[in-house]
Amino acid sequence: MSSLFDTLTSKIAGKGKKIVFPEGLDERILTAVSQLGKEELLTPVLIGNAEKVKQKAAEAGVDISAAEILNPEDYPKADDMTAAFVERRKGKATEEQARDILKDENYFGTMLVYMGEADGLVSGAAHSTADTVRPALQIIKTKPGIKKTSGVFVMVRGEEKYVFADCAINMTPDSQDLAEIALASADTAKLFDIDPKVAMLSFSTKGSAKSPETEKVSEALAIAKEQNPNLVIDGEFQFDAAFVPSVAEKKAPDSPLKGAANTFIFPSLEAGNIGYKIAQRMGNFDAVGPVLQGLNQPVNDLSRGCNADDVYKLAIITAAQSVS
């Protein structure tokens, strides 16, 4: 795990990245912000009333002097932010509605990222995933060619690193969704210095079973290959055919993966969620994430059960995403 984050910290060192933390009164956030500031990895931006945030930090015994604190109630660029929000929402919010919406810390923080006042955002310690992701989808939006954001876990055990997707967002992706997830996951793999070899997973290998479920995966493969002909990707595969060379030799001898896949695209959210938790709990892998992908600028969602170390790590990942 340490080597993984050594790689990421080397990407962001000296880059002067700013990461927004809308939950400025959460002790876990403040503890992580203290560590990030002490190590000078990035500039934390805390959202909240400055007096209350500093009091909370003092009670927690942490130093947040390296952080900026911004309050939606007295933000000096509030007029500019309101106008930008109204324009971005294209008539879906009046100026009066926008001012009210931007008092919400997640919307305010997301607008800071959109306006270039910060490079990314980390939230979710005290908010639901919807509270974090909705402003990002409305304001930052997805990259060209991608309709939906998705969530990956980087599975780490010693020197082994693998990408599992989608394990967090899309319950029943169709073939277009799966193709987008595959292409975005390949980019995420590169962020973690993984040379992507992508397997589209199913309960069938290369037509050994025929059903709408397997055909969906085959169609996704065709779409992904058309959009990125240079990507090493194949499917549909059972996991062992994608990961075990001896099984790959028997089931898919002509595949470019040859049992060496490192980026795994699951056919549904339930499969992805079950898969990463099995690897985590039975295989003793550390699960880093979920890392949201496909957005124009990075926004990432914490679990409400997170600890300060989770916050610290996700902030580093978010900053690294803004560099790539």
Protein Blocks (a to p, Z undefined) as FASTA:
>chain_A
ZZmmmmmmmmmgonlpacddfblmbmklmmmmmmmmmnomaccddeddfklmmmmmmmno
pafklpccddfklgfklmmmmmmmmmmnnopacfklmmmmmmpmklmmmmmmmnopagbd
cehjlpcfklmmmmmmmmnopaehiabdcddddddehjbccddddfklmmbacfklmmmm
mmmmmmmmmmnopacddddddfbeehiagcfklmmmmmmmmmmmmmmmmbccdddddfkl
mmmmklmmmmmmmbcklopafbdcdfbfklmmmmmmmmmmmnopaceddddehiabdcdd
ddfkbcfklmmmmmmmmmmmmmZZ
